Amino acid sequence: MTLTLEDRALGALVGAAVGDALGGPVEGWTPDQIVERHGGRVHGIVGPWYENWRTARPIAPYHKGDGHVTDDTLMTHALVRVYETVRDHLDAHAIAEHLVPDLMSTPRWIPELESEALPLQRIFLAEKWIVTRLHYAHVDPREAGSGNIVNCGAAMYMAPVGITNAGNPAGAYAEALDIAGAHQSSYGREAAGVFAAAVAAACVPGATAASVVDTALSLAKDGTRAAIAAVREAAAGYRDFESALAPLRAAVTPYDSVGPDYRNPSLDARRPSRLHAIEELPIALGMLLVAGGRYESAVLGAVNYGRDCDSIATMAGAIAGALGGEDAVPAAWTKQVAEASRLDLRAPATALAAVAREIFALDRSRRRSHEAAFTAIAADR
């Protein structure tokens, strides 16, 4: 039975949030360190890395773990709210006019802070850049991403763009590139476009993990394309994430600017380049391939990979969820994350599906107008 748009939206956004929550507590560590800390691989929701999480890392005093979503999900839900307001395709100006005020003016429950606060007070430095550049510096929204560190910050919340362009990967790619211009440049912006396209491709009836990656490769450019191709080749030899962890890391290493120690990046880390790629998207696609598109295996592979694994699991979860629908996401995980985070994980997806239907109707009307105009001027005389 073909999944409905609502099924796909729920799978993508609920799947992304659950992946985010599972990956949060082990973010920044290596697979070996994760095993040492947790007595084996992570197979579900776990507690914080540090028991004294409020003071262990003063720059990031967040309660990661115990089912709490991170800024990946907070930003995803914020983008959904922009779609609910605009009810049409978005661009960089929509980020300036709607997302920035949302981040800095409306208090919301922040799971990792265990309190109500402005989302601005939780998002990290690369995301605060949006507010600095657009609200305070009044930079052209289409250029505001220039100068920011190049990381996965823009890509991590682009799943909604894939849903509003469900079945149209090229449209999702173009729209995400425009939106992400307010946040990122270079391969960070490119990854945002390719991730949105992957979610849109996963919504095509009959889509598979392989067809999603093929679509991603058909659109990706420069180092991003090369990194995805290398990871796809490496993933072909594995069917379980345990054996794939080291080979996938080795495959993406030549394109990853951060270096071997995630918490101590190399001097040329996160700078614009046509040769590099963010690590998160190629690894998410690699884990999707290793898992054969199955949600649980793809997300657990992403989580146990370590490094920026909350974002990797967010991306893998969104794509696998779009492939399989909400039922692909373990219900027990969804329940735990929703309760622990005090968030309705389903409402944003339901709202986004309704907006996507409206956008499709607008697109069809615009296409009909274009067809009529072109037919009139292109007719043989």
Buried (B, 14 or more C-beta within 10 A) or exposed (E): EEBEBBBBBBBBBBBBBBBBBBBBBBBBBBBEEBBEBBEEBBEEBBBBBBEEBBEEBEEBEBBBBBBBBBBBBBBBBBBBBBBBBBEBBBBBBBBBBBBBBBBBEEEBEBBBBEEEBBBBEBBBEBBBBBBBBBBEEEBBBBEBBBEBBBBBBBBBBBBBBBBBBBBBBBBBBBBBBBBBBBBBBBBBBBBBBBBBBBBBBBBBEEBBBBBBBEBBBBBBEBBBBBBBBBBBEBBEEBEEBEEBBEBBBEBBBEBBBBEEEBEEBEEEBBEBBEEBBBBBBBBBBBBBBBBEBBBBBBBBBBBBBBBBBBBBBBBBBBBBBBBBBBEBBBEEBBEBBBEBBEBEBBEBBEBBBBBBBEBBEEBEEEEEEEEEEEEEEEEEE
